[in-house]
Amino acid sequence: MAKRLTEKALTKLWYAKLKKSGFNDIENDKGQLKDWSSRVQRKNEHENLLDSWPGKIAYYDMATTFLNEHSFENNLDKVIWEYHTNGISYRDIVKLLKKVKIEVYLVKVHKIVRRLENIMKKRYLK
């Protein structure tokens, strides 16, 4: 007859297997997130580029170089990228553009930045 493990022993065994496999849990022992969900997602999106201040500096230096070297399809793309390069949030970019009577929405700003970011990464992170 098989020996039955207590819930505590089974949990300990399971977490040991997860750790051995390289799994990194996003929750602590109390079930709370170790980090804000937006930071976890951003880490995944930027392949850990933005994990540290040096990484952030490198990203925004690259973004500034891209701003100065890239031939943008239109002026709106260039303005949005310039705002992004200066660390302005998507919401604030929308607010700034609406002040000068340019109707854009958060989703559009997000799509433009992501499209340009992908072009930038292909150019500089070969």
N, C-alpha and C positions, 0 to 999 in steps of 0.2 A: 504494500500500500504506500502511495506517495505521501511524503511529508508535506503538510500544509504550512505555508509561510504566513506570518502575520502581515497586515497591510503595511506596517512600517518597514518590515524586513523586505517585502516585495518592492516597495517604493525605492528603498536604498539600493537594491540589486538593479532595478531598472535604470536609475540615474547613473550608476556606475557603468552600465553598458552604454548608455548614451554618451557619457564623457569619453569613454574609450574609443567610440566611433568618431569623435570630433564634433559632436552636436553641441551647439551653444544655445542654451535656453534663454529666451528673452524675458522670462519671469524669475523672480527670486523664490525662495522657499515658501513665502506667504502668498504666492500667487499674484504679486504686484509686478508691473513692468519694471525692468531694470533701467530702461531708458525711454524717453518719449517716443511714441510710435513714428512721428515725423522724422526723427533722427535715424531710427532704424531703417526706414524706407529710403531716406536720402543716402545712407551709407550704401545700400544696395544699388541705387541708381547711379552713383558716381564711383562705384567700385573702390570704395574706401578712400577715395581721393580727398574727401572733406572731413576725414576723421580728426585731423589735427590742424593747428594754426598754420604750420608750414604747408600743409596740403591745400588749405583755403587760399593762402597767398599764391601758391603755384597756379591754382585754378583761375583766380581772378587776374593774375599776370597773363596767363594764356588767353583769357577772354579779352583783355585789353589789346593784346597783340592781334587777335582775330578781328577786333573792331577796326583796327587801323589798316589791316592788310586785305580784308575780305571785300569783294564787290557785292554789295547787297542788292537784292532784286528791286527793292523800293525803299523809300525814305522811312516808312513806318517800321519796317524790319530793323533798320539801322538805329532808329530812336529807341525802340524797345530793347534792343541788344545793348545799347549804351547805358540805358537805365539799369538793366540787369548787371552789367559790368561794374556799375557803381554800388551794387548791393541793395538796390531798391526792390522791395517785394512786389510780386505780381499785383496784389491788390492796390498798392500805392502807385504802380505804373498805370493801372486803369484810372485811378483818381486824377493823376497828373494829366493824362491824355484827355480825359473828359473836361478838364478845366480849359483846354484849348479847343474844345468842340470836336474832338475826335472820338467817335463812338466805338469803343472796343470793349470786349468782355473778358473776364478772367480766363475763360477757356481758350480764347484766341491768343491772348498773351502767352499762356502756358505752351500752346502748340508752336508758336513762333520761336520761343526760347528753346524748346526741346529740339526743333528742327535745326536751328542754327548751332546748338550745342553738339548735335550729332555730326554736322559738317566740320565743326571745329575739331572734335575728337579724331575724326578720320584724317584730318590734315596734320595735326600735331602729335597724336599718340599712335603712330604706326607700329 
